[in-house]
């Protein structure tokens, strides 16, 4: 299974933040004065409502895990290539029947997934046990990361609703002031109504939904990488030569690069 490159997600994430900021600056200046787009009451209603939903719908552990995951889409790592190199090094020792050296090398592997798989190979676990344990690890990763993206999906669905709540609150205040004829208070209430809707749309469509999509893409990439490593672990378990393992995994990586670059 091909493993997409990590750098693409990082670059587009950074570019997305920059273009979002530029868009908001343009919208603010298009309105005449950026100060007109700040309304404390509307902001408290929308942001406070989103925080209430997060606290009511999710546990503290789920909230902190989702917020911590955001940093991962802006962080570049060495990708799966480094793990493939470690796998090939251990497979060379196994192929040469240097079990103790292979065990020591496997214990130093940084990837927990790869380290567990190689240690099971060194320990002589059956192929069925190996596949069951490693597939279970992949499934648990998927469940964990799906929960993180679901967190932002839920917030995205509620943010416009709280924008509507702010709109209704502003409209009620405006109607109450119609009889008094105070234009200043009427304008203030209308600002709450209009800007609360704007805040809800911005949070949902320029923050929460894009974050959820990025986290889902990250999960797809990580699952592809883990399946790639699992393929190499299985080949090492079957006693294939290091050159075969390396050529097989490198062909997957080349295919992934071609797909990302649009050559295929």
C-alpha positions in Angstrom: 0.0 0.0 0.0 1.5 3.3 -1.0 2.5 5.9 1.6 1.8 9.5 0.7 4.5 12.1 1.5 4.0 14.1 4.6 5.4 17.4 3.3 2.4 18.1 1.1 0.0 18.2 4.0 2.3 20.5 6.0 2.9 22.9 3.1 -0.8 23.2 2.3 -1.7 23.6 6.0 0.7 26.5 6.3 -0.5 28.1 3.1 -4.1 27.6 4.2 -3.5 29.6 7.4 -1.8 32.4 5.5 -4.6 32.7 2.9 -7.2 32.5 5.6 -5.7 35.4 7.4 -5.4 37.4 4.2 -9.0 36.7 3.4 -10.2 37.9 6.8 -8.1 41.0 6.5 -9.6 41.7 3.1 -13.1 41.2 4.3 -12.5 43.5 7.2 -11.1 46.3 5.1 -13.8 45.8 2.5 -16.3 46.7 5.2 -14.6 50.1 5.7 -13.1 49.7 9.1 -11.8 46.5 10.7 -13.1 47.7 14.1 -16.6 47.4 12.9 -16.2 43.6 12.7 -15.4 43.2 16.4 -18.4 42.7 18.7 -17.8 41.4 22.2 -21.3 40.2 22.8 -21.5 38.2 19.6 -18.1 36.7 20.1 -18.9 35.6 23.6 -22.2 34.0 22.5 -20.6 32.0 19.6 -17.2 31.1 21.2 -18.9 30.4 24.6 -21.5 28.2 23.0 -18.9 26.2 21.2 -16.9 25.7 24.4 -20.1 24.6 26.1 -20.7 22.0 23.4 -17.2 20.7 23.7 -17.4 20.3 27.4 -20.9 18.7 27.3 -20.2 16.3 24.4 -16.6 15.2 25.0 -14.4 14.1 27.9 -11.4 16.2 29.0 -9.1 13.6 27.5 -10.8 13.7 24.1 -10.7 17.5 24.1 -7.0 17.7 24.9 -6.2 14.9 22.4 -8.0 16.7 19.6 -6.3 20.0 20.4 -2.9 18.3 20.6 -3.5 16.7 17.2 -3.8 20.1 15.5 -0.1 20.6 15.9 0.7 17.4 14.0 -0.7 18.8 10.7 1.8 21.6 10.9 4.8 19.5 11.9 7.1 17.8 9.3 8.7 14.5 10.1 11.0 12.1 8.4 8.2 10.1 7.0 8.1 6.4 6.5 11.5 6.3 4.6 13.5 6.3 7.9 11.3 3.5 9.2 11.9 1.5 6.1 15.6 1.9 6.5 15.5 0.6 10.0 13.4 -2.3 8.9 15.9 -3.3 6.2 18.8 -3.1 8.7 17.0 -5.5 11.1 16.0 -7.8 8.3 19.7 -8.0 7.3 20.6 -9.3 10.7 17.7 -11.7 10.8 18.7 -13.0 7.3 22.2 -13.6 8.6 20.8 -15.5 11.6 22.2 -12.8 14.0 19.1 -13.0 16.2 20.6 -11.3 19.3 22.0 -8.3 17.2 18.6 -8.1 15.4 16.8 -8.0 18.8 19.1 -5.2 20.1 18.6 -3.2 16.8 14.8 -3.7 16.9 14.6 -2.3 20.5 16.2 0.9 19.3 13.7 1.6 16.5 11.8 4.8 17.3 8.5 3.8 15.7 6.5 1.9 18.4 4.5 0.1 15.7 7.6 -1.1 13.8 9.5 -1.9 17.0 6.6 -4.2 18.2 6.4 -5.9 14.8 10.1 -6.6 14.6 10.3 -7.8 18.2 7.5 -10.3 17.4 9.5 -11.5 14.4 12.6 -11.9 16.5 10.7 -13.7 19.2 9.4 -16.2 16.6 5.7 -15.3 16.8 3.4 -17.0 14.4 2.3 -15.1 11.3 -1.4 -15.2 12.5 -0.4 -13.8 15.8 1.7 -11.1 14.1 -1.1 -10.1 11.8 -3.7 -10.1 14.5 -1.7 -7.9 16.9 -0.5 -5.4 14.2 -3.9 -5.1 12.6 -5.4 -4.5 16.0 -2.8 -1.7 16.5 -3.8 -0.1 13.2 -7.5 -0.3 14.1 -6.9 1.3 17.5 -5.0 4.2 15.8 -7.9 4.7 13.3 -10.4 4.8 16.1 -8.4 7.3 18.1 -7.7 9.6 15.2 -11.3 9.4 14.0 -12.4 10.6 17.4 -10.1 13.6 17.0 -11.5 14.6 13.6 -15.0 14.0 14.9 -14.4 16.6 17.6 -13.9 19.3 15.1 -16.8 18.0 12.9 -19.2 18.4 15.9 -18.0 21.9 16.7 -18.3 22.9 13.0 -22.0 21.7 13.0 -22.8 23.8 16.2 -20.9 27.0 15.5 -23.4 28.4 12.9 -26.2 27.4 15.4 -24.7 29.7 18.0 -24.3 32.3 15.4 -28.0 32.1 14.9 -28.5 32.3 18.6 -26.6 35.5 18.7 -28.6 36.8 15.8 -31.9 36.1 17.6 -30.6 37.7 20.8 -29.6 40.8 18.8 -32.9 41.0 17.0 -34.8 40.8 20.4 -32.7 43.6 21.7 -33.3 45.7 18.6 -37.0 45.2 18.7 -37.1 46.2 22.4 -35.3 49.5 21.4 -37.6 50.3 18.5 -40.2 51.9 20.8 -37.6 54.2 22.5 -36.2 55.2 19.1 -32.6 55.1 20.3 -30.6 54.7 17.1 -27.4 53.9 18.9 -28.9 51.0 20.9 -30.7 49.7 17.8 -27.4 49.8 15.9 -25.6 48.0 18.7 -28.2 45.2 18.8 -28.1 44.9 15.0 -24.3 44.6 15.2 -24.7 41.7 17.6 -27.2 40.0 15.3 -25.1 40.3 12.2 -21.6 39.7 13.6 -22.7 36.6 15.6 -23.7 35.0 12.4 -20.4 36.0 10.8 -18.4 34.5 13.7 -20.3 31.3 13.5 -19.7 30.9 9.8 -16.0 31.7 10.1 -15.4 29.3 12.9 -17.3 26.5 11.1 -16.0 26.9 7.6 -12.5 28.5 8.0 -11.4 26.7 11.2 -13.3 23.6 12.4 -14.2 21.9 9.1 -10.7 22.4 7.5 -9.1 21.0 10.6 -11.3 18.0 10.6 -10.5 17.3 6.9 -6.7 17.7 7.5 -6.9 15.3 10.4 -8.7 12.8 8.3 -6.1 13.1 5.6 -3.4 12.6 8.3 -5.1 9.4 9.4 -5.3 8.1 5.8 -1.6 8.8 5.4 -0.6 7.2 8.7 -2.7 4.1 8.0 -1.0 3.8 4.6 2.4 4.1 6.2 1.6 1.5 8.8 0.4 -1.0 6.2 3.5 -0.4 4.3 5.6 -1.2 7.3 3.4 -4.2 8.1 4.1 -5.5 4.6 7.9 -5.3 5.3 7.5 -7.0 8.7 5.6 -9.9 7.1 8.3 -10.2 4.4 11.0 -10.3 7.2 8.9 -12.9 9.1 8.8 -15.1 5.9 12.5 -14.9 5.6 12.7 -12.9 2.4 16.1 -11.4 1.6 16.8 -7.8 2.6 17.2 -6.8 -1.0 13.7 -8.2 -1.8 12.2 -6.3 1.2 13.9 -3.1 0.3 13.0 -3.3 -3.4 9.4 -4.1 -2.6 9.0 -1.2 -0.1 10.9 1.2 -2.3 8.6 0.4 -5.2 5.6 1.3 -3.0 7.2 4.6 -2.0 8.0 5.4 -5.7 4.4 4.7 -6.7 3.2 7.0 -3.9 5.5 9.8 -5.1 4.2 9.4 -8.6 0.6 9.5 -7.4 1.3 12.7 -5.3 3.1 14.4 -8.2 0.4 13.5 -10.6 2.6 11.4 -12.9 0.2 8.5 -12.8 
